[in-house]
């Protein structure tokens, strides 16, 4: 889609010169002519932009004109957006841009357009309708979104729904995301589902995330799952709230994270495991962290283990940290120095 921040041509033209350039048969020249209108603030300029949208044969030129009208907050913008959406003969990217704008308008009328766009045949239009719903209260159409998640063959649409579900704190959304994490055959969708669950921060998701971590083979999905486990637990620890069964849930997470830290072949996954364990500040993790500090050869993993030991604050790790301070890797030795400083402060 067209970028409104594209550079304007170097010299400025008069409005009359711009109109002449807009008559060119070269779409690139017409595109540049529209760019000249970016900083012109007159009703005549807005009218010219509307004419371009209605008459220019190239959708990229029309899209830029539409973006400029949006930027200028033209009073007829919604009517133009509405017309572009309902005119299915328009290019799908131009219609998609119109829906993108509808998502930004945040009016009841624009919301109704987004709802209609959810049933559009164009994936691009449907995608931007889903993304645009983030600016509205979309809980009333949650069932429709969940249906899209399970029935759409488009990965683009399904990912947009997963992303949107991460913004709503209701049980059906969480359950759908947990199911996606456990059953979806596309690794990117599982990764995005873990990210969305992290946004929701429901303690009920921890055990699902732990089971998913043990089954997952895709490195980036594992990283996102670990990140979610650590951040959700840290969130509830910081709130100091009474949650039934919390210690049992945390124990499961500690066990799974420790095992993954010890066994996973990816240093990226091991590093985030070490970080997650540090967020839990659980003294019981110290022996495992110290042991792995002595065996893991990756400096990035060792650095994260050291920082986590510093956060936990157990004085029994001083000797291990002093040894790490002698490392040839600067990131390891500096982390050990920081951790020792933190122990002294505590």
N, C-alpha and C positions, 0 to 999 in steps of 0.2 A: 504494500500500500504506500501511497505517496507520503513523503516526509515534508512537513511544513517548514522544517529548518534547513531545507536545501538552500544553498547559497544563491543570492540574487546576482544577476549579471552586474558587472562593475559600474557602468555609467547609468545615470538616471534618465528616464525618458519622460516626455510630457504625456498626458493622457491621450492626446490625439495621435502621437507616435505609437503608443501602445495599441490603440485601436487598429492602426494600419498593420502593425506586426501580427495582430490576431487574425488577419486575413490571409496569412501565409498558409501554403499547403503543407509546410513542414511542421509536424506536431512539436518538435523540439523547440522551434522558434516561438510557437504559440504558448508552450509551457513557460518559456522564459518571459514572455510578455505578461503572463498572469503573475509571475513572481514580482514584477515591477509594482503590482497593485498592493503588495503586502502592507506597505506603510502609508498608503493613501487612505485618508479617512473622510470620504464624502459620500452622500447618497448616490451620486452618479456612479461612483466606483462600485458600490453594492449592486446597483442595477446592471452594470456591465458584467459583474460576476454571475448574476442570475441568468443573463443572456448566454454566457459561455456554458453554464451548466445545461441549459435547455438545447443549445444548438451545436456545440462543438462535437465533432464525430469521434474524438479520441477520449476514452474514459479517463486516462491519466490527467489530461488537461482539465476535464470536468471535476475530477476528484480534488485537484489542487484548488480550483475555484470554490468548491464546497468547503474545503478546510479554511480558506480565507474568510468565507462568510461566517463560519463558526467562530473563528478567531475575532471577528468584528461584532459578534453577537447580534446579527441582523434580526429584526423583529419578525420577519417572514421565514425564519430558518426552519421552524417545525413543519410548516406547510411544504417547504421544498423537500425536507427529509421524508415526509409522508408520501409525497408524489413519487419520489425516486424509489421508495420501497415498493409501492403498489404497482409501479410500472415494470413488469417483469421482463420487458424487452430491453431494459437498461443492462449494462454490463454488471455481472455479479459482484465485481470488486467495488463498483460505484455504489451499488445497493448495500453492500456490506459496510462501506464507509458511512452511509446514511444511518445505518443501524448503530454503528459505533457512536455517532453523534447523539442519537436518541438515548443511548445509555448515559451520556453526559448531561442531558438536559434536565433530568430529574423532575419531570412533570407527570401528572396522571395520564395525559394524552400520550406522552412518549412511552410510558410504561405499557400502555395498551398496544402500541406498535411493537414493542419488544415481545410481548406475549404472542402476537400473531407471527412474528419472525421465527419463533421457536418451531413452527410447523413449516417453514419455508423449505423449498427443495434444494436451495443452494447451501452447501456446507459452510461457506464463508459467512453468509448472512446469519445462519443459525449460530455459528460460533460466536460472532460479535453480539448477538442477542443474549447469549448465556453470560458472556463477560460483562455486558452492560447491566445485567440484573444485580450486580454487586452494589450498585448505587440505589437500590430499591429494597423494600421489604418483600422478599420473594418466598417467604415460608408458605404462603397460601398455594403456591404452585410446586411445592416440593415433590409431590407425587409425580408430576409431569417430568421433573428433572431426573428423578430416580428411574423412571421408565426409559428416558433417553440413555442413561448410563448403562442399562442392561440390554437395550434393544438396538442402539445405534451401531452400525458397522464402521462408522468413521472414528478412527483413533483421535482425530482432532476434536471432535465433538465430545467424546467420552472424557478426554483430558480436561476440557473446559468445565465439564460438569464436576469432575473430581475436585478441580481447583475451587470452584464455587462452593461446593459442599463444605470445604474447610473453613468457610466463613460463617457457618450457622451452627449454633449450639443446641441442636435437637437430636434426640436419640436416633430417629430413622436415618439421618445423614451419617451419624457415626457408624451405625451398623452397616450401612451400605459401603462405607469406606473400608471398614474392617473386612468385609466380604471381598472387596476388590483386592485388598492387600493379600489375602490368603488364596484367592482363586484366579485372579486375572492372569492370563497367559503372556501378557505383554509386560516386560520388565519396567519400562518407563511408567506405565500406569501404576504399577505396584510402588515404585519410588514416589510418585506424586501422591498416592494414597497415604503413604507414611508421612509425607510432608503435611498433608491436610489434617491428619490425626494429631500431629504435633500442634497445629493451630488450634484445634478444639480443646486439647489438653484434658481429656477425660481419663481419670484414673482407671476406668473400666477397660481402656484400650491396652493397658500395659501387657497383660497376659497374651493378648492376641499378637501384639508386636513381638513379644519374646518368642512365641511359636513361629511366627513368620521369619524371624531372624535365623532360627535354626534350619529352616527349609530353604532360605533364599540363596541363590547362587550368583546373582548379579551384583557386582561390587558396589555400584552407586546406590542401588536399592538398599543394600545392607547398611551402607553409611547413613542413609536417611532414616532407616529404622532405628539404628543405635542413637542417632541424634534425637529422635522423637522420644525414645525411652528415657534418656537422660534429662531432657528438658521438661517432660511431663512430670516426672518424679520430683525434680528440683522445684518446679512450680508449686506443687502441693506441699513440699517440705517448707518452702519459704512462707506459705500461708499459715503454717502451723495449725491446720485444721484437723479435727478428729474424723478420721475415715475408717470405717469398720474394715478390718482385714488389711490395713495399709502395710503393716510390717511384713505380713506374709507375701504380699505383692512385691514389695521392695526386695525381699529375700530371693524371690524367683528371678527378678531382674538382675540382681547382683551376681547370682550364680551363672546366668546365661551370658552376661557381659564379660565376666571373668573368664569363662570358657572360650568365648569368642576371641578375647584378647590373647589368650594363650595359643589358640590353634589356627586362627584365620591366616591365610597366606597373604592377604592384602595388607600392606602396612597402613593404607588409608583407613581401612576398617579397624585395625588394631589401634590406631591413633585415636579415633573417635570413641572407641570403647574405653580407653584410658581416661579420656576427657570426661566421659559420662560417669565413670566410677568416681572421679573427683568431685563431681557435682553432688553426689549422694553423701559425701563426707561421712562414710560409714567406716568405723575403725576396723571392722571385720575384713575389709578388703585389703588392709595394709600388708599382711603376709604374702598374699598373691601378687600384689603390685611390686613388692620388693624382690620377690623371686623372679618375676618376669623382667624387671629392670636389669637383673644380672644375666639374663639369657637372650633377650631380644637385641638383635644387632642393628636395628634400624634407628638412626639418631632422632628421627622425628617422633617415633613411638616412645623412645626413652625420654625425650624431652617432656612429652605429655604425661607420662607416668610420674616423672619427678614433680611437675607442677601439681598434679593431683595429690601426691603425697604431702606437698606443702599446704594444700587446702585442707586436707584431713587433719593435719597438725599433730600427729602422733610423734612424740619425742624419740621413740625407739628407732626411728628411721635415720637418725643423724649420721650414723656410720656409713650407711648406704649412700646417703647424699654427699658425704665428704669424699667417698670413693668416686662418685659420678662427677664431682667437681674437677677431678683430674683428667676427665675425658679429653681426647684430642679434638672432639667436635665442639665448636664454640657454642652451638645452640644447646648442647647438653650441659656443658660446664656453667654457662650463664643461668640456665634453669635451676641447676643445683644450688648455685649461689643465692638465687631469689628464694628458693624453698627454705634454705637454711636461715635466711634473714626472717622469713615469715615465722619459722619455728621460734626464733629468739624473741620476736615481738609478742608471741603468744605465751 
